[in-house]
Amino acid sequence: MAFVVTATVGCSGGRPEQQAPVPTVTRVSADQACAGLFPEDGRKALERVLESTEFQLLNQKWNPDARAVAQVMEDAYRSGKRINEMPQSTCEVAGSDKGHYVPTLSMQFTAYSLYAGDPVDFPGVSDRGVRVAVREQKFVHLSYDCVSPRVGSTADVPLRIKVLFHEQWPGSKGETILRPDYLAITHSAALAVAKELQCVDDGGLPARASDLPPG
């Protein structure tokens, strides 16, 4: 007995091909983008840098709120000597499509401590306090030390939080003009996390970005 199998490919009478679903883009306000990281001055600066009042969430994983970022930092510190192996937390915000490019910026939070025994990242007492550096290619580095009863960090072994800001949009006005806004966004996010973690004296961060130490 022979079996004959026939297949119909591309026939007009066959079932039409199903189109792949078009991915939906979630659009949110500045207050909803990484909620709590950009209050007040940070929100206004975010809108100016990305020239948008409506923002896109390209990946929900990269939209942590201030509470979630703080929890990642706390968990990293509590891991002790494994701190360098712990995850970082990243917030990515994209503005409205400008035709050929979607203006985007990211904020990356990394935890350090003396437990890691890394003299490069934590060289000593002289390196303590709030430190700021504005780099070429639209980068800002900000670090501060958090002494917190919630985290269990102490003055001898504080939780050091490093915040890395990077704006990625060739069409932007650039760091020469946008430097105050870059600092406002970075400071806003750093301060929000410090408050969530109940850092003593907000980790030494001033109330306003304009009072940050010179980079």
C-alpha positions as a printed Julia matrix, in Angstrom:
215×3 Matrix{Float64}:
  0.0    0.0    0.0
  1.44   3.36  -0.99
  0.65   6.67   0.62
  0.84   9.83  -1.4
  1.23  13.06   0.52
  0.55  16.3   -1.28
  1.34  19.78  -0.02
 -0.11  22.99  -1.26
  2.26  25.91  -1.2
  1.28  29.36  -2.29
 -2.07  28.3   -3.73
 -4.75  30.92  -3.95
 -7.19  28.58  -2.27
 -4.9   27.9    0.71
 -4.96  29.56   4.1
 -3.48  33.1    3.89
 -0.17  33.66   5.61
 -0.45  35.3    9.02
  1.51  38.48   9.43
  3.83  38.76  12.43
  2.29  40.98  15.08
  3.62  44.51  15.1
  5.22  45.18  18.5
  3.42  47.86  20.45
  5.35  50.71  21.98
  4.23  51.88  25.38
  4.15  55.67  25.62
  4.31  57.37  28.99
  4.78  60.77  30.6
  8.03  61.89  32.22
  6.59  61.0   35.63
  5.98  57.43  34.47
  9.4   56.9   32.9
 11.42  55.11  35.62
  8.87  56.48  38.07
 10.27  58.51  40.93
 13.75  58.94  39.48
 13.06  62.28  37.79
 10.94  64.54  40.02
 10.68  68.29  39.47
 13.96  69.62  38.01
 14.89  66.18  36.73
 11.61  65.84  34.85
 11.96  69.24  33.18
 15.56  68.5   32.21
 14.53  65.12  30.79
 11.98  66.8   28.54
 14.52  69.36  27.34
 17.28  66.86  26.58
 15.05  64.46  24.64
 12.88  67.29  23.28
  9.76  65.33  24.17
  6.89  65.4   26.62
  5.91  61.83  25.76
  8.34  58.95  26.13
  8.69  55.42  24.83
  9.44  52.34  26.9
 11.58  50.19  24.63
 11.97  47.44  27.22
  9.99  47.15  30.43
 13.04  45.64  32.14
 14.8   48.98  31.69
 12.02  50.95  33.35
 12.67  50.38  37.07
 11.17  52.84  39.52
 13.2   54.46  42.3
 12.14  51.8   44.78
 13.32  48.97  42.53
 16.7   50.62  41.91
 17.18  51.1   45.66
 16.39  47.44  46.3
 19.01  46.32  43.78
 21.59  48.54  45.49
 20.66  47.2   48.94
 20.78  43.57  47.8
 24.2   44.16  46.24
 25.62  45.63  49.44
 24.19  42.86  51.59
 25.83  40.27  49.35
 29.17  41.2   50.94
 32.18  40.07  48.95
 29.92  39.01  46.06
 28.95  42.63  45.39
 30.84  42.77  42.08
 28.81  39.79  40.85
 25.45  41.34  41.66
 23.22  42.88  38.98
 23.23  46.55  38.16
 20.07  48.54  37.56
 19.52  50.43  34.31
 16.88  52.98  33.36
 16.5   53.76  29.66
 14.23  56.52  28.37
 13.47  57.2   24.7
 11.78  60.31  23.39
  9.52  60.79  20.38
 10.76  59.58  17.01
 12.58  62.4   15.22
 12.33  60.78  11.79
 15.76  59.22  11.45
 16.58  58.67  15.11
 14.91  58.13  18.47
 16.66  60.25  21.12
 17.57  58.05  24.06
 19.34  58.34  27.38
 20.27  55.77  29.98
 21.09  55.78  33.69
 23.09  52.89  35.13
 23.39  52.32  38.89
 26.21  50.22  40.32
 26.94  49.36  43.96
 30.42  49.14  45.5
 31.81  48.67  49.0
 35.03  47.92  50.85
 33.82  44.34  51.09
 34.82  43.91  47.47
 38.42  44.77  48.33
 38.88  46.68  45.08
 41.29  49.61  45.64
 40.44  51.06  42.22
 36.76  51.5   42.99
 37.19  52.3   46.67
 40.72  53.58  47.29
 40.24  55.13  50.7
 38.98  57.91  52.94
 40.29  60.64  50.63
 37.98  59.35  47.93
 34.83  59.6   50.05
 31.94  61.96  49.44
 30.08  63.15  46.37
 32.16  63.12  43.21
 31.08  64.3   39.75
 32.72  64.12  36.34
 31.31  65.22  32.99
 32.96  63.41  30.09
 32.99  63.84  26.34
 30.46  61.92  24.27
 27.65  63.03  26.64
 28.59  61.06  29.75
 28.19  62.05  33.4
 29.66  60.05  36.29
 28.33  60.71  39.8
 29.17  58.74  42.95
 28.22  59.1   46.59
 28.52  57.11  49.81
 25.4   55.95  51.63
 25.33  55.21  55.34
 21.94  53.66  55.95
 20.24  51.79  58.81
 18.02  50.13  56.21
 20.96  48.75  54.26
 23.21  48.14  57.25
 26.0   50.24  55.75
 28.24  52.19  58.11
 30.59  55.14  57.98
 33.51  52.71  57.96
 31.98  50.54  55.25
 29.45  52.68  53.34
 27.49  51.65  50.28
 29.02  53.5   47.36
 26.59  54.13  44.52
 27.9   55.12  41.11
 25.48  56.59  38.6
 26.44  56.66  34.94
 24.41  58.94  32.63
 24.71  58.66  28.85
 22.71  60.59  26.26
 22.59  58.96  22.82
 21.28  61.24  20.13
 23.5   62.68  17.38
 20.96  65.45  16.78
 20.98  66.81  20.32
 22.44  70.16  21.34
 25.32  68.37  23.04
 27.09  68.6   26.37
 28.25  72.2   25.92
 24.66  73.48  26.0
 22.94  70.64  27.86
 25.49  70.13  30.64
 23.21  71.67  33.35
 20.37  69.39  32.24
 22.63  66.32  32.19
 23.62  67.13  35.77
 20.02  67.8   36.8
 18.88  64.41  35.48
 21.78  62.52  37.07
 21.44  64.34  40.39
 17.67  63.83  40.44
 18.01  60.06  40.02
 20.86  59.77  42.54
 18.97  61.77  45.17
 15.77  59.77  44.65
 17.62  56.51  45.31
 19.43  57.99  48.33
 16.09  58.97  49.86
 14.62  55.5   49.18
 17.6   53.91  50.91
 17.3   56.34  53.86
 20.92  57.39  53.44
 22.07  59.66  56.26
 22.17  63.27  55.02
 21.04  61.97  51.6
 24.49  60.56  51.05
 25.92  64.06  51.06
 24.0   65.01  47.92
 22.82  68.64  47.87
 19.18  69.51  47.39
 19.83  70.98  43.94
 22.08  69.92  41.09
 23.53  73.43  40.84
 25.16  72.87  44.25
 27.02  69.71  43.2
 30.81  69.91  43.51
 32.5   70.96  40.28
 33.31  68.12  37.94
